[in-house]
Amino acid sequence: MVSTAQGIAYSELVVYIPVFLLTAIIIFRHGFQKQLGWIYLTIFCVIQIAGAIFEIKREQSPTNKTDIEWAEILQSVGLSPLLMASLGLLKRVTDEVSNHVRSMNNSFLPTSGIANIVTKRATANSRRSRIIQIAQLLTMIALILCIAGGIDEAGSKLSEGQKLTKIGIAIFAVIYVLLFALSVITMKDVGNAPREEKRIYMVVLIALPLIAVRLLWSILSAFGQSSDFSLNSPKPLIQLFMATVEEFIVVVCYTTVGLLI
């Protein structure tokens, strides 16, 4: 008989294998250099597929330490590519706003007065883009910490592994706050963006509360005392409604907008 956890894992395979193919199509359509958001989305699909496979194997062989270890690790790092994808898409919007304003400035405006204000605005967008790049770097560091923590927890360094995982999740929380703040700040400039970039921006806004719920689940798993949120044996229905469903909706939204624009 298939357990609830196995059923969720099989559902993830059914969902993320075709989504992986769609995100690959999006990358080839839009290019590798500019559309970093969808590259991270593809990575997320790979992580979810691998995590689902290890979860199925863990349920079938509860004593296999390797399957348990990687099932836990992949659960803890799934938040990273979602944040990276969101930051990448927001960076695209920020860059397009900056380029659009500069284009208007060069074509229609003099080099003083109002033009200076517009130029400052574009410069602010450029700074924002660099902040996003730094945030992406920090997200990668948090990902490495969570992987190292999961390996240590599965081994003989339980307390050290838990500490690394907590640091990684804490960095994720800081990155989310930064993502939220940058999204709000960008709101005043998005009117200057082309229609396609406005669509991307709206999808990022839709994703923010869903990612917040997913982040909350990770925080409760790392810092909480309840076994229902433990990465070792989480309660399947809680994981489903606080992590799996939110991840799925975000991925579908990002994939859909990538296919439409």
DOTORFI-470587 format. One record per residue: residue in one letter; y, x, z of N, C-alpha, C, O in turn. Coordinates in steps of 0.05 Angstrom, whole numbers, padded with zeros to 5 digits, always signed. Atoms other than C-alpha are relative to their C-alpha. Layout:
<atoms>
aYXZYXZYXZYXZ ...
</atoms>
This chain:
<atoms>
m-00024+00017+00000+00000+00000+00000+00025+00018+00000+00027+00037+00015 v-00025-00016+00002+00069+00026-00019+00019-00007+00023+00024-00030+00028 s-00019+00005-00022+00116+00035+00041+00028-00006-00011+00033-00003-00035 t-00027+00006+00008+00189+00015+00040+00014+00025-00010+00028+00024-00031 a-00012-00025+00009+00210+00088+00034-00010+00008-00028+00006+00017-00044 q+00010-00006+00026+00164+00098-00025+00011-00019-00021+00017-00011-00044 g-00011+00020+00018+00189+00034-00057+00029+00008-00009+00036+00005-00032 i-00027-00009+00006+00261+00060-00052-00001+00024-00018+00015+00026-00037 a+00002-00025+00016+00240+00127-00081-00008-00007-00029+00003+00005-00047 y+00008+00008+00027+00205+00094-00140+00024-00013-00015+00028-00009-00039 s-00023+00013+00012+00267+00052-00152+00021+00020-00009+00033+00017-00030 e-00019-00022+00008+00310+00115-00153-00009+00013-00026+00008+00020-00043 l+00010-00012+00025+00265+00144-00207+00006-00018-00023+00014-00008-00045 v-00004+00019+00021+00271+00081-00248+00030+00000-00008+00036-00003-00032 v-00029+00001+00005+00347+00083-00242+00011+00027-00011+00025+00027-00031 y-00014-00025+00006+00365+00157-00245-00011+00015-00024+00004+00032-00035 i+00010-00014+00025+00320+00181-00302+00016-00009-00024+00026+00008-00039 p-00017+00008+00023+00356+00137-00354+00030+00007+00004+00043+00013-00016 v-00029-00008-00004+00424+00150-00321+00004+00029-00005+00025+00037-00016 f-00001-00028+00006+00410+00224-00326+00004+00004-00030+00020+00021-00039 l-00002-00002+00029+00400+00216-00401+00028-00009-00010+00039+00002-00028 l-00026+00010+00008+00464+00175-00407+00022+00020+00007+00041+00024-00009 t-00021-00019-00007+00506+00226-00369-00002+00025-00017+00019+00038-00023 a+00002-00022+00019+00478+00281-00414+00013-00007-00026+00027+00010-00038 i-00013+00009+00025+00501+00241-00474+00031+00001+00003+00045+00009-00015 i-00029-00001-00005+00570+00234-00442+00011+00028-00001+00032+00033-00013 i-00009-00028+00000+00576+00309-00431+00002+00010-00029+00021+00024-00036 f+00000-00010+00028+00558+00324-00504+00022-00014-00016+00033-00002-00034 r-00021+00014+00014+00607+00271-00527+00028+00010+00007+00045+00014-00011 h-00027-00007-00010+00666+00294-00485+00004+00030+00002+00027+00039+00002 g-00003-00028-00002+00652+00368-00480-00006+00010+00028-00002-00005+00048 f+00008-00011-00026+00630+00414-00423+00024+00010+00016+00023+00009+00040 q-00022-00013-00014+00697+00447-00406+00018-00020+00015+00025-00014+00038 k-00021+00017-00011+00742+00388-00392-00011-00021+00019+00001-00027+00039 q+00010+00023-00015+00698+00333-00364-00020+00009+00022-00043+00001+00021 l+00017-00011-00021+00671+00368-00303-00012-00022+00018-00033-00019+00029 g+00010+00022-00017+00663+00301-00266-00028-00009-00008-00045-00013+00009 w+00026+00010+00010+00605+00280-00310-00022+00022+00002-00045+00015+00004 i+00019-00021-00004+00572+00348-00305-00012-00002+00028-00036+00000+00032 y+00010+00003-00027+00567+00339-00230-00016-00025+00004-00034-00027+00020 l+00016+00025-00001+00542+00268-00241-00028+00005-00010-00047-00006+00001 t+00026-00008+00011+00485+00297-00282-00016+00015+00021-00040+00010+00025 i+00013-00016-00022+00470+00346-00225-00009-00019+00022-00031-00016+00033 f+00007+00020-00020+00470+00287-00177-00026-00014-00007-00043-00018+00009 c+00024+00014+00009+00418+00251-00219-00025+00018+00003-00046+00008+00011 v+00022-00019-00003+00374+00313-00219-00008+00002+00029-00032+00001+00036 i+00006-00002-00029+00379+00318-00143-00014-00026+00009-00033-00024+00025 q+00012+00025-00008+00362+00244-00135-00028-00003-00010-00046-00012+00004 i+00027+00001+00011+00302+00249-00181-00019+00018+00015-00041+00010+00023 a+00017-00018-00015+00276+00310-00145-00004-00010+00028-00027-00008+00039 g+00003+00010-00027+00290+00279-00077-00020-00023+00001-00035-00025+00020 a+00019+00022+00001+00252+00216-00097-00029+00009-00002-00047-00002+00010 i+00027-00010+00003+00192+00256-00119-00010+00012+00026-00033+00007+00033 f+00009-00011-00025+00190+00295-00054-00004-00021+00021-00022-00018+00038 e+00003+00022-00019+00199+00231-00014-00027-00014-00005-00041-00021+00014 i+00026+00012+00006+00139+00200-00050-00023+00018+00010-00042+00008+00021 k+00020-00018-00009+00098+00262-00037-00002+00002+00030-00024+00005+00041 r+00000-00001-00030+00120+00263+00036-00015-00023+00012-00030-00021+00031 e+00014+00024-00010+00096+00192+00046-00030+00002-00005-00045-00009+00011 q+00028-00003+00006+00030+00209+00013-00014+00021+00016-00037+00019+00023 s+00011-00022-00016+00020+00274+00052+00019+00006+00023+00035+00026+00021 p-00019-00003-00022+00058+00268+00118-00001+00028+00014+00018+00035+00028 t+00002-00026-00014+00033+00336+00142+00009+00024-00017+00009+00046-00008 n-00008-00022+00018+00058+00376+00082+00029+00007+00007+00048-00008+00001 k-00026-00008-00009+00117+00415+00110+00020+00005-00023+00044+00000-00020 t-00018-00006+00023+00145+00435+00042+00012-00026-00010+00036-00027-00016 d-00011+00026+00010+00152+00362+00019+00020-00011+00020+00040-00022+00012 i-00018+00010-00021+00184+00343+00086+00026+00015-00001+00048+00003+00000 e-00024-00017+00000+00232+00401+00082+00019-00007-00023+00043-00011-00019 w-00017+00004+00023+00257+00388+00012+00009-00029-00002+00031-00035-00013 a-00009+00027-00001+00260+00313+00021+00025-00003+00018+00044-00017+00011 e-00023+00000-00018+00307+00324+00080+00024+00014-00012+00047+00004-00010 i-00022-00016+00011+00349+00377+00045+00014-00016-00022+00038-00017-00023 l-00011+00014+00023+00359+00335-00018+00015-00025+00009+00034-00034-00003 q-00014+00023-00011+00379+00275+00025+00027+00009+00011+00047-00006+00008 s-00025-00009-00013+00432+00316+00061+00021+00011-00021+00045+00010-00015 v-00019-00011+00019+00463+00347-00002+00009-00019-00022+00025-00012-00039 g-00007+00019+00021+00468+00285-00045+00029-00007-00001+00040-00015-00022 l-00028+00007-00001+00539+00273-00022+00017+00020-00015+00038+00013-00026 s-00016-00021+00012+00563+00339-00051+00006-00005-00030+00030-00005-00037 p-00007+00005+00028+00557+00323-00126+00016-00025-00004+00032-00027-00024 l-00017+00024+00003+00588+00254-00115+00029+00007+00005+00047-00002-00009 l-00027-00009-00006+00649+00287-00083+00010+00017-00023+00033+00015-00031 m-00008-00018+00022+00650+00340-00138+00007-00016-00025+00026-00010-00039 a-00005+00017+00023+00646+00286-00192+00026-00014+00003+00042-00016-00016 s-00025+00015-00005+00702+00246-00160+00024+00019-00003+00045+00012-00015 l-00022-00019+00002+00746+00308-00153+00004+00009-00030+00027+00012-00038 g-00002-00008+00028+00730+00328-00225+00014-00021-00017+00031-00015-00034 l-00013+00022+00015+00750+00260-00253+00029-00003+00008+00047-00008-00009 l-00028+00001-00009+00813+00259-00210+00016+00023-00012+00040+00020-00019 k-00013-00023+00012+00830+00328-00236+00007-00005-00029+00028+00002-00039 r-00006+00007+00028+00824+00303-00307+00024-00018-00002+00041-00014-00019 v-00023+00018+00000+00873+00247-00292+00026+00015+00006+00046+00011-00007 t-00024-00016-00007+00921+00295-00258+00009+00018-00022+00033+00020-00028 d-00007-00018+00022+00918+00344-00316+00012-00016-00023+00032-00007-00035 e-00010+00016+00022+00929+00289-00367+00028-00010+00006+00046-00011-00012 v-00027+00009-00008+00989+00262-00328+00020+00023-00004+00042+00019-00015 s-00017-00023+00002+01018+00332-00324+00006+00007-00029+00029+00012-00036 n-00003-00006+00029+01007+00345-00399+00017-00020-00014+00034-00014-00031 h-00016+00022+00013+01036+00277-00418+00029+00002+00007+00046-00001-00011 v-00028-00002-00008+01099+00288-00378+00013+00024-00013+00036+00022-00022 r-00011-00023+00014+01108+00358-00406+00006-00005-00029+00026+00003-00040 s-00004+00007+00028+01099+00331-00476+00025-00016-00004+00040-00011-00023 m-00024+00017+00002+01152+00278-00465+00025+00017+00005+00045+00013-00009 n-00023-00017-00007+01198+00330-00435+00008+00018-00024+00031+00020-00030 n-00005-00018+00022+01191+00378-00493+00011-00014-00025+00026-00004-00041 s-00007+00014+00025+01199+00325-00547+00026-00016+00001+00041-00017-00019 f-00021+00019+00000+01253+00279-00522+00023+00007+00020+00045-00005+00017 l-00020-00004-00022+01291+00308-00462+00013+00027-00002+00000+00046-00012 p-00013-00026-00001+01342+00364-00454-00012+00017+00022-00030+00008+00037 t+00011-00018-00019+01328+00423-00410+00014+00000+00027+00011+00019+00042 s-00014+00001-00026+01371+00401-00352+00001-00029+00009-00008-00047-00006 g-00003+00027-00009+01385+00340-00310-00026-00014+00005-00043-00005+00020 i+00025+00016-00003+01330+00288-00316-00024+00018-00007-00045+00015+00005 a+00022-00017+00009+01287+00340-00352-00011+00017+00023-00035+00021+00026 n+00009-00017-00023+01285+00383-00289-00017-00017+00019-00036-00007+00030 i+00015+00017-00018+01261+00324-00248-00028-00004-00011-00048-00002+00004 v+00026+00005+00013+01205+00310-00298-00017+00026+00002-00041+00025+00007 t+00014-00025-00001+01187+00384-00300-00011+00005+00028-00034+00014+00031 k+00009-00003-00028+01182+00386-00224-00024-00018+00005-00043-00010+00019 r+00022+00018-00004+01137+00326-00226-00026+00011-00013-00047+00010-00002 a+00023-00012+00014+01092+00360-00277-00011+00024+00016-00035+00027+00018 t+00008-00022-00016+01091+00422-00234-00015-00009+00025-00035+00004+00033 a+00014+00011-00023+01071+00380-00174-00028-00008-00007-00047-00003+00008 n+00027+00008+00009+01013+00352-00214-00017+00025-00004-00041+00024+00003 s+00015-00024+00004+00992+00423-00232-00009+00012+00026-00032+00021+00029 r+00008-00009-00027+00992+00443-00159-00022-00017+00011-00041-00007+00023 r+00021+00019-00009+00951+00381-00144-00027+00007-00013-00048+00006-00001 s+00025-00008+00014+00901+00404-00197-00012+00025+00013-00037+00026+00015 r+00011-00025-00013+00895+00472-00163-00012-00007+00027-00032+00005+00035 i+00011+00009-00026+00884+00438-00096-00027-00012-00004-00046-00007+00012 i+00025+00012+00006+00828+00398-00127-00021+00022-00005-00044+00019+00004 q+00018-00022+00005+00796+00462-00152-00009+00014+00026-00032+00021+00029 i+00007-00012-00026+00799+00492-00082-00019-00019+00016-00038-00009+00028 a+00018+00019-00014+00768+00428-00054-00028+00000-00012-00047-00003+00003 q+00027-00002+00012+00711+00434-00104-00014+00025+00010-00039+00024+00014 l+00012-00024-00011+00699+00505-00080-00010-00004+00028-00032+00004+00035 l+00008+00006-00027+00697+00482-00008-00025-00019+00001-00042-00016+00018 t+00023+00018+00002+00648+00427-00028-00025+00015-00006-00047+00009+00005 m+00023-00017+00006+00602+00479-00057-00009+00016+00024-00033+00020+00029 i+00007-00015-00025+00606+00519+00008-00015-00019+00019-00035-00011+00031 a+00014+00019-00017+00587+00456+00046-00028-00006-00009-00046-00009+00007 l+00027+00004+00011+00529+00445-00001-00019+00023+00008-00042+00018+00016 i+00017-00024-00007+00503+00516+00012-00007-00001+00030-00030+00005+00037 l+00005+00002-00028+00510+00505+00087-00021-00021+00007-00038-00016+00024 c+00019+00022-00005+00471+00440+00085-00028+00009-00009-00048+00002+00004 i+00026-00009+00009+00415+00472+00044-00011+00021+00020-00035+00019+00027 a+00009-00020-00019+00412+00532+00091-00008-00013+00027-00028-00005+00039 g+00006+00014-00025+00413+00485+00151-00026-00015-00002-00042-00014+00017 g+00026+00015+00004+00356+00443+00123-00023+00019+00000-00044+00012+00011 i+00022-00020+00000+00314+00505+00111-00006+00010+00028-00029+00013+00036 d+00003-00009-00028+00327+00530+00182-00013-00021+00018-00030-00015+00034 e+00012+00022-00016+00311+00462+00212-00029-00003-00005-00045-00009+00013 a+00029+00003+00007+00245+00460+00175-00016+00024+00011-00040+00022+00014 g+00014-00024-00011+00229+00530+00201+00001+00001+00030-00001-00020+00044 s+00001-00004-00029+00234+00558+00270+00028+00002+00013+00031+00006+00037 k-00027-00001-00010+00310+00557+00276+00013-00027+00001+00032-00032-00014 l-00008+00028+00000+00321+00484+00293+00030-00003+00007+00045-00016-00007 s-00028+00004-00009+00387+00489+00332+00020+00013-00019+00041+00002-00024 e-00018-00013+00019+00418+00539+00283+00002-00016-00025+00023-00019-00037 g+00000+00016+00024+00397+00495+00225+00017-00025+00003+00032-00033-00015 q-00016+00024-00005+00428+00433+00257+00029+00007+00001+00046-00009-00008 k-00028-00009-00001+00492+00472+00269+00011+00003-00028+00034-00006-00033 l-00009-00005+00028+00497+00493+00196+00004-00027-00014+00023-00031-00029 t-00001+00026+00013+00483+00422+00173+00025-00015+00010+00039-00028-00006 k-00024+00014-00012+00537+00394+00220+00026+00012-00012+00045-00003-00018 i-00024-00012+00012+00588+00444+00193+00003-00009-00029+00025-00016-00037 g-00001+00009+00028+00570+00425+00122+00010-00029-00002+00027-00035-00019 i-00008+00029+00001+00577+00350+00136+00030-00002+00009+00044-00019-00002 a-00028+00001-00009+00643+00363+00173+00019+00008-00023+00040-00004-00027 i-00016-00008+00023+00670+00399+00111+00000-00023-00021+00021-00028-00033 f+00001+00024+00018+00647+00339+00068+00021-00021+00010+00035-00032-00007 a-00019+00020-00010+00688+00294+00114+00029+00008-00005+00045-00008-00013 v-00027-00010+00006+00750+00338+00106+00006-00003-00029+00028-00011-00037 i-00004+00002+00029+00741+00339+00031+00004-00029-00008+00021-00035-00025 y-00004+00029+00006+00735+00263+00030+00029-00008+00007+00042-00022-00009 v-00028+00007-00008+00801+00256+00068+00020+00011-00020+00039-00002-00027 l-00017-00012+00020+00833+00304+00019-00002-00015-00027+00019-00020-00040 l+00003+00016+00024+00804+00265-00040+00015-00026+00002+00028-00035-00017 f-00014+00026-00005+00831+00200-00011+00030+00004-00002+00044-00011-00015 a-00029-00005+00000+00900+00230+00000+00010+00007-00028+00031-00003-00036 l-00009-00007+00027+00904+00260-00070-00001-00024-00018+00016-00027-00036 s+00001+00024+00016+00882+00194-00100+00024-00018+00005+00035-00030-00014 v-00023+00017-00007+00937+00157-00063+00026+00013-00012+00043-00002-00023 i-00024-00014+00010+00989+00210-00083+00002-00004-00031+00023-00007-00042 t+00001+00003+00029+00967+00205-00156+00008-00027-00009+00016-00031-00032 m-00006+00027+00007+00980+00131-00155+00028-00003-00012+00033-00019-00030 k-00028+00002+00010+01055+00142-00166+00004+00012-00027+00024+00006-00041 d-00002-00014+00026+01042+00184-00228-00018-00012-00021-00014-00007-00045 v+00021+00009+00019+00984+00147-00261+00012-00018-00021-00001-00021-00042 g-00013+00016+00020+01032+00102-00298+00007+00016-00025+00010+00005-00047 n-00006-00018+00023+01047+00162-00343-00024+00008-00015-00022+00021-00036 a+00025-00009+00013+00974+00172-00361-00007-00019-00023+00000-00042-00023 p+00011+00018+00021+00941+00146-00425-00019-00021+00012-00028-00018+00035 r+00016+00023-00009+00901+00082-00419-00028+00009+00010-00038-00001+00030 e+00026-00009-00008+00834+00118-00415+00000+00014+00027-00019+00010+00043 e-00002-00014-00026+00857+00161-00357+00005-00020+00023-00004-00016+00045 k-00004+00021-00019+00880+00098-00321-00026-00013+00008-00031-00019+00031 r+00027+00011-00006+00810+00071-00327-00016+00018+00019-00028+00009+00038 i+00014-00019-00017+00781+00134-00297+00012-00001+00029-00003-00001+00048 y-00013+00001-00026+00832+00131-00240-00009-00025+00016-00015-00023+00040 m+00008+00024-00013+00814+00059-00224-00029+00001+00010-00035-00009+00031 v+00028-00003-00008+00740+00076-00222-00002+00018+00024-00018+00013+00042 v+00000-00018-00024+00754+00133-00173+00009-00016+00025-00003-00012+00046 l-00009+00016-00022+00792+00084-00129-00023-00019+00010-00026-00023+00034 i+00022+00017-00007+00733+00036-00131-00022+00015+00015-00035+00004+00033 a+00021-00016-00012+00686+00092-00112+00006+00009+00029-00012+00014+00045 l-00008-00011-00026+00726+00115-00051-00013-00014+00024-00024+00000+00041 p+00013+00013-00023+00702+00061-00001-00030+00003+00000-00042+00004+00022 l+00029-00003+00002+00630+00068-00026-00008+00028+00010-00027+00031+00024 i+00005-00028-00009+00632+00144-00016+00005+00002+00030-00009+00017+00044 a-00006+00000-00029+00662+00131+00053-00024-00009+00016-00031+00002+00037 v+00024+00010-00013+00601+00090+00073-00023+00021-00001-00037+00025+00019 r+00020-00021+00004+00555+00144+00045+00005+00023+00019-00013+00035+00031 l-00008-00021-00018+00593+00196+00085-00006-00007+00029-00015+00010+00044 l+00006+00009-00027+00587+00155+00148-00029+00002+00006-00037+00010+00028 w+00029-00003-00005+00512+00154+00140-00007+00029+00005-00023+00035+00022 s+00005-00029-00004+00512+00230+00134+00009+00009+00027-00004+00025+00041 i-00011-00008-00026+00556+00237+00195-00018-00010+00023-00024+00005+00042 l+00018+00011-00020+00511+00191+00236-00027+00015+00001-00039+00018+00022 s+00025-00015+00001+00450+00229+00212+00002+00028+00013-00016+00037+00026 a-00003-00027-00010+00479+00297+00231+00009+00000+00030+00000+00017+00045 f-00012-00001-00027+00518+00280+00295-00011-00022+00019-00008-00020+00043 g+00009+00022-00017+00487+00215+00320-00026+00006+00014-00040+00025+00008 q+00024-00004-00016+00431+00209+00370-00023-00020-00007-00045-00018+00003 s+00020+00020+00007+00395+00149+00339-00020+00010-00020-00012+00023-00040 s+00021-00008+00018+00329+00162+00305+00001-00016-00026-00011-00007-00046 d-00002+00017+00025+00346+00107+00254+00015+00015-00022+00011+00009-00045 f-00016-00015+00020+00394+00156+00220-00010+00029-00003+00002+00044-00018 s+00011-00027+00002+00351+00219+00228-00009+00006-00028-00022-00010-00042 l+00009-00008+00027+00340+00257+00163-00030+00004-00001-00042+00003-00022 n+00028-00004-00001+00270+00271+00187-00016-00025-00006-00036-00025-00020 s+00013+00025+00004+00250+00198+00189+00020-00023+00003+00019-00038+00022 p-00021+00021-00001+00309+00152+00174-00013-00028-00003-00033-00031-00016 k+00009+00027+00005+00300+00077+00177+00006-00008-00029+00029-00007-00037 p-00004+00004+00029+00290+00059+00104+00021-00020-00008+00037-00015-00026 l-00020+00021+00008+00332-00004+00102+00028+00009+00006+00047+00002-00009 i-00027-00010-00006+00391+00030+00136+00008+00020-00022+00031+00020-00031 q-00005-00019+00021+00386+00087+00086+00006-00014-00026+00024-00006-00042 l-00004+00015+00025+00381+00037+00029+00028-00012-00002+00042-00009-00022 f-00025+00014+00001+00444-00002+00048+00024+00017+00007+00047+00009+00003 m-00022-00018-00006+00486+00057+00073+00002+00024-00018+00022+00039-00017 a+00000-00024+00017+00468+00110+00022-00009-00006-00028+00006-00002-00047 t+00012+00003+00027+00423+00090-00036+00016-00019-00017+00022-00013-00040 v-00015+00020+00015+00461+00028-00058+00028+00010-00007+00036+00007-00030 e-00027-00010+00006+00529+00061-00052-00001+00022-00021+00016+00022-00039 e+00003-00021+00020+00506+00122-00091-00004-00013-00028+00007-00004-00048 f+00006+00012+00025+00478+00077-00145+00024-00013-00013+00029-00010-00037 i-00024+00014+00010+00542+00036-00153+00020+00021-00011+00031+00017-00033 v-00018-00021+00008+00585+00099-00157-00009+00012-00026+00007+00016-00045 v+00011-00012+00024+00540+00130-00209+00002-00018-00024+00010-00010-00046 v-00002+00019+00022+00538+00067-00251+00029-00003-00009+00035-00004-00033 c-00029+00002+00007+00615+00061-00248+00009+00024-00016+00022+00021-00037 y-00009-00025+00013+00626+00134-00268-00013+00002-00028+00000+00010-00047 t+00013-00002+00026+00574+00131-00323+00011-00020-00020+00015-00014-00043 t-00011+00021+00018+00601+00065-00351+00027+00009-00012+00032+00006-00036 v-00027-00007+00010+00673+00091-00355-00003+00024-00020+00013+00027-00038 g+00004-00022+00018+00647+00155-00388-00010-00009-00028-00003+00003-00048 l+00010+00011+00026+00612+00114-00442+00022-00015-00015+00022-00017-00039 l-00020+00017+00012+00672+00069-00453+00024+00015-00012+00035+00007-00032 i-00025-00013+00009+00729+00119-00461-00005+00018-00024+00013+00031-00034 
</atoms>
